């Protein structure tokens, strides 16, 4: 069951992670470099996710749970 959060809670969570937007990250397994483009909430369960994209002329975007940014898959 999802946790009830107020708009103030959501703003506080985003504010605490906003400084990662624009950061260059390295995916350890693929050895690829990406840029974090946003911090988001998944509506159905209100988990925090981050979006990131390839550093190519025509970038491809991805979404992952924020926990995966800090579990060793990426070098920040």
N, C-alpha and C positions, 0 to 999 in steps of 0.2 A: 504494500500500500504506500502511496506517495505521501511525503511529508508536506503539511500545510505551511506555506510561506507567504508572508505579506509582501507587498511591493517594496517596502523598506528593506526587508530581508534580501530580496533579489538585487536591489540596487547596491547594497553593501557587499554582497558576494561579487558582483561584477566589478565594483570599484576596487576590490582587493586583488583582482586578477588582471585588470585593464592594462597594467604596465607591461604585460607580456605581448600585447598586440604590436605587430611590427617586428618582433624578435625573430632572428634567424635561428632555426633549429636543425639539428642533424639527426636523421633516423638511423640508429645504430645498425640494424639488420641490412637495410638497403644501401647504406652509406650515402643516401640522398639528402640534399639540403632543401629546406622549405621555409616559408615565412608564415607566422601566425597572423591570421586575418581577423579573428574575432573570438569572443567568449559568449556562449549561448546557454539557454536552458532548453532541455527537451521537455516539451509540454506535458506529455502523458505521465511522466514521473518526476519532473522538475530536477532531474540530474543536470549537472553542469558539464558542458561539452566545449571543445575548442575547434575552430576551423583553421585550416592551414592550406597553403597551396604551393605548388612547385614553383621554382624560380626560373621558369622558361618564358620565352616570348609570349607563348599562348599557355598560360598556367592552367593546371587542373586542380580543383579544390577537393578537400577531404574533411570529414568530421570524425572526431574521436571523443570518448569520455575524457574529462580533464585529468582523471587519475592516471591515464596512460601517458600524459605529458611528464609525470613525475616518477614513474615506476621503472625507469631505466631504459625504456625504448628509445628515448630521445636525449640528445645532449643539447642543453640550452646555452 
